[in-house]
Amino acid sequence: MSVNRSTTAGATDGDANRSSGPAPLAVSGVGIAAAAGSLFCWTVTPLFVEYLTGCLDLWASNGWRYGIAALVWLPYLLWMLSRRQVAGWIWRRALWPAFFSTTAQIAFVGAFYYTGPGMLTFGMRMQIVATAVGAAILFPAERLVIRRPSFLAGMAAVVVGVVGVALYAPAEVTGVVTGGLEGAPRESNLIGMLLAAASGVGYACYGMAVRRCLAGVSAKLSFSVISLYVGGSLLVLMTIFSANPVEQLVALDGTAWTAMAVSIVFGLAAGHVIYFTAMAKLGVAQATGVVQLQPFTVAAASWFVFGEMLSLPQLVCGTVAVAGAAMMLYTQHAMARRRRVDPARELDQLPIDEVVALEEAELAGRAEAAPDTPRR
């Protein structure tokens, strides 16, 4: 994308040696709180989704949760429409991101019916690998970081670690909610891990589609349009494939309703807003780095709440996977500093997750509109 070339083409090796690059964003209490808040949101969300597997089938869980989430964002979208702030092309270009988001969401929730939250979140580390591979295919001229030995070593560590977590899984899932719904038995940890990895790949494609299709569009507007598409699609799929989804919803008790509400607010609404705040206050690399702790926090919480036990070899392999992801992030950070990239835009060359991609797409559009003006 031209924004990267315009902001970094003039930074030669000599320039990098003469300057250490832009000053990092100041660490603030708000930034630290936002980073911790985003980690909290994405720690508790898998636990509540796990709980709902005992109350709703896959299609009902996805349909009701995302359908309600789309309604949460609908007032903002209607307000933007009333102000004529939604260009017609946005609806067309949002189709690809919405498609990948829908497929990733199906795989993500489907994984809970086969394995526990702890294993699942380790499996989703494949997202960072899929993003790197996709970037190399789609934007080869702008992905120099992928050629770095440390980045490749980190990528290999992620793959080896995730595969190890799957291979050392117990023969049966113990301690977690068993679902108990016909058509969604927990038959295999391996299937759950494959679905988790597939969801990571789907979210990586979602992030790259956002960067490719919605550059320059407000992150909130992009997310509201995509949420409407995804929510509508999942409601249609629920109508087709779910057995008595309305009866399942009505049968929910107070605890299940709380689980659904918290999973929607933290996982699909507040978590994104808090993450945006963390990126703005701390920098994209730092905020994303904190979120890499999610597999450990989810595994610990799942052990406490559901009794999900990961073996020592699994924990070792999971640590290797997370360490590999951290190495990839560190390599990006180091190269961004060498090339004098604004700390708020360090992952502009390689969005790591869908939330980063939404924010970076908006920043890229601003830079192209006013390439010579200083950015935040």
PyMOL commands that set and color helices and strands:
alter all, ss='L'
color gray80, all
select helices_A, chain A and resi 2-8+13-18+29-52+58-82+88-93+95-111+117-123+126-138+140-142+144-147+149-167+189-213+219-241+245-250+254-282+284-291+294-306+312-338+343-349+354-369
alter helices_A, ss='H'
color red, helices_A
deselect
rebuild
show_as cartoon
